Amino acid sequence: MLIQFEQATVPQRLHFLIEYCIYAVVFFLPLSLFVSTFLLAAASFLWLAKIIVEKRPFFRPFPFDTTVFLYVVLAAVSVLSSPDRSFSYYNYYHLMGRYIALYYLVIYHINGIDQLKKIVWSLLGSACIVALYGFYQYTYGMDVFAFEWVDGEQFPELKMRVFSTFQNPNILAGFLVIILAILPGLGLCQQDKGSQFLFLVLIGMLGSCLILTYSRGAWISILAVFVAYGIFYNRKVLWLLLAIPILALFSYEGVIERLISIINPTDTSSALRWALWESTIAMIVNNPFTGIGWGAYWMVYHEYDFFIQNPATTIFHAHNMYLHIAAEIGIPGFIVFLGILYGHIRLAFAIIASTKDIWMKGLMFGIISAFLGVAVNGLTDHTLYNTQLSMVFWLLNAIIVVAGKELNSFKK
């Protein structure tokens, strides 16, 4: 590889560096936002240098350019509605810049199944480290009541919720749902028993960490994911559902209480969510077209606070992905966001129908299932509010486009 690098032209060297920067971004994305952002910036500057050296336009048409552009524009327009335009603009170009840069870096510089496998294994390797650190937190303990993540009166037995490298247990749970959704698709396409067993171990490890987050919305999401696998892909996955009563039988009282509370939600967390949704709907009704402004939810919420009624309390998101996006960037922006999601899922299904590669089929169904997990979890939370998870979301969309590019599913 070193000899090939030395003999390569300058554009080829730059392409090589960009490719490995992308792998590094993917690996560090769940571990450190700072490191992944630095690597993403490095890859972007290398791409710019490559464009200058090649002296030719870099733009090539891809299926969702128009939809993505429209989303970027509508989100930018929403900044004008923000009570603090400077903050919203700063937040917008920092976050949107990350998402779009990662999306197009992957689309333009990743080619072939071998490179896609490197991206997937980079993400899975990082996920293992995230889970192991979660187990470390659980072993050495951390008081969840100090972070106000649990209603102490409703769940007195629950003393620990792991969050690993993320800021919050629900964010960690959202990430684990995405990875756990991808793993069965990849595991079922393996030909040898050893590889299948490895993926089963990974599912068990990440699933155990998911339990320790005590995120009820994520538990429901992963249940929906496994049911979808069993119905539409391979009925063998339904055997994993047997783990639910087994885990409930051997779990301590805190897990059982959280499971029961899904059916009978009487804790303050559930009551707060209902109140937040009522407030967010009012925001949408009052600002249906341009929204309240990108990233402005926490600034506007106190004007619609029907429940807490304390100006000193800061609420950062609506605990509902759909309502939050519609509130911040307006209904048109929300519809375009759904269009981006729908378009990529549709392309993934087209790839499944046309490819003969078993691994590619498994990956595409895994990503579709990951989006299902995000969609179900989005009913009670907004994990994409987290920058790292949003970047993972855009990464998965880019992987679908790369897969379609390889199979000529759209015009180059």
C-alpha positions, -999 to +999 in steps of 0.1 A: +000+000+000+029+024+008+045+017-026+012+023-044+008+056-025+043+068-034+037+060-071+002+076-072-006+110-087-014+139-064-052+136-069-049+099-062-030+105-030-056+131-019-084+106-027-066+080-006-062+104+024-099+115+021-110+078+021-091+070+053-102+102+069-138+091+063-131+057+080-116+076+109-146+099+111-170+070+112-150+052+139-146+082+162-182+095+156-198+076+186-167+082+207-158+118+204-177+146+186-146+168+188-122+143+171-148+133+145-154+169+136-117+176+133-113+146+110-143+157+090-129+192+085-095+176+074-113+155+049-133+185+036-101+206+031-084+176+014-114+174-010-111+211-017-074+207-025-083+178-048-108+199-067-081+227-071-055+202-082-077+185-107-090+218-121-124+204-130-159+208-116-165+184-087-203+182-090-220+151-103-258+145-100-271+121-075-307+111-068-315+133-038-296+165-046-327+185-051-345+172-020-314+177+001-308+212-013-345+221-006-341+209+030-310+230+035-327+261+021-359+257+042-339+251+073-319+283+065-351+303+060-363+292+094-334+311+109-352+343+100-380+334+124-357+327+154-358+351+184-320+350+182-309+349+146-272+350+154-274+319+176-296+300+151-274+309+122-243+298+141-260+266+152-273+260+116-241+263+097-221+243+123-246+214+123-259+214+088-224+218+075-213+186+093-243+167+080-240+177+043-202+174+043-203+139+057-231+129+033-213+141+001-178+131+012-190+095+015-210+096-017-181+110-038-152+091-023-165+056-013-169+031-041-174-006-040-185-032-015-150-035+000-149+002+010-185+000+023-174-030+045-146-009+060-171+018+069-195-007+085-168-024+105-154+010+116-189+018+130-194-017+146-159-016+162-167+018+177-201+006+189-183-023+208-162+003+226-193+023+234-210-008+249-179-018+269-176+017+284-213+015+293-206-018+312-177+000+329-201+028+341-226+002+353-199-017+372-185+014+390-218+031+395-233+066+389-262+082+406-290+087+381-310+109+404-282+135+403-289+139+366-327+139+370-331+111+344-354+090+366-385+097+387-371+086+421-406+082+437-419+061+408-387+040+403-369+039+437-350+007+428-335+022+397-301+036+407-281+034+375-286+043+338-256+041+316-249+067+289-213+057+279-197+082+255-230+101+250-245+128+272-277+110+280-290+074+284-317+080+258-292+092+232-270+061+239-301+039+235-309+056+202-275+048+189-277+012+201-310+007+184-295+018+151-266-006+154-287-035+167-310-030+137-281-034+113-265-064+130-291-091+122-291-083+085-253-087+084-253-117+106-280-136+087-260-132+054-229-149+068-222-183+054-201-199+082-213-206+117-183-188+133-193-155+117-229-160+126-219-167+162-198-135+163-228-114+152-250-131+178-224-122+205-224-086+193-262-085+194-261-099+229-235-074+241-251-043+226-286-056+236-274-059+272-261-024+271-294-012+257-312-027+287-289-008+311-300+025+295-335+018+308-349+037+278-385+025+274-389+042+240-357+024+227-370-009+240-402-005+220-382+005+190-359-025+190-390-047+195-405-032+163-372-037+145-370-075+154-406-080+145-400-063+111-370-086+105-390-117+113-420-108+091-402-093+061-366-108+061-361-140+081-383-157+106-353-168+125-350-133+140-383-138+158-364-163+181-347-132+196-380-122+210-378-151+234-351-131+251-377-106+265-395-129+290-361-145+299-345-112+306-376-101+325-375-133+346-339-128+356-338-091+358-340-072+391-371-052+400-360-019+383-362-035+349-396-050+355-409-017+368-398+001+337-414-026+315-447-023+334-446+015+332-447+013+293-482+000+297-492+022+326-471+054+323-477+074+355-443+088+362-434+125+358-414+118+326-445+106+308-466+135+321-439+159+309-439+144+274-476+149+270-473+185+281-443+191+258-463+177+228-492+201+236-469+230+237-451+220+206-483+216+186-492+252+197-458+263+182-466+246+149-500+261+147-486+296+153-456+292+130-467+266+103-445+277+074-411+289+086-412+274+121-399+290+152-363+289+140-335+263+136-323+253+171-346+278+188-369+254+207-353+261+240-356+298+235-393+297+226-406+270+249-412+293+279-438+312+258-458+280+254-451+265+288-484+251+300-470+226+324-438+235+342-445+273+343-410+281+354-390+306+332-358+293+347-364+257+333-347+250+299-363+224+276-341+216+246-364+195+225-400+182+223-393+145+230-410+138+197-389+139+165-418+147+142-432+176+163-398+191+170-387+192+134-420+207+123-419+233+151-384+245+143-382+246+105-420+246+096-443+220+080-427+224+045-393+217+059-407+187+079-423+173+047-390+176+028-372+158+057-397+130+054-391+130+017-354+125+022-361+096+045-386+080+022-365+085-009-335+067+006-356+039+020-372+034-014-337+033-030-326+007-004-356-015-013-347-012-050-312-023-042-325-053-023-346-063-052-319-059-078-287-070-062-275-106-060-250-099-033-262-113+000-241-090+021-255-059+004-291-072+008-284-077+045-269-042+049-297-025+031-324-042+052-303-034+083-303+003+074-340+002+066-346-014+100-324+012+116-346+039+101-376+021+114-361+021+149-354+059+146-390+064+134-406+045+163-382+060+189-391+094+174-426+091+187-415+095+223-380+111+219-359+131+195-325+114+195-315+130+162-313+162+183-279+148+192-253+159+167-235+125+166-267+106+160-278+130+132-244+124+116-249+087+118-283+092+102-268+111+073-240+085+070-265+057+066-283+077+039-250+082+021-242+044+023-275+037+005-266+061-023-232+045-026-247+011-028-271+023-055-242+039-074-224+006-075-255-012-088-263+015-113-297+020-097-297+055-110-282+075-138-246+085-131 
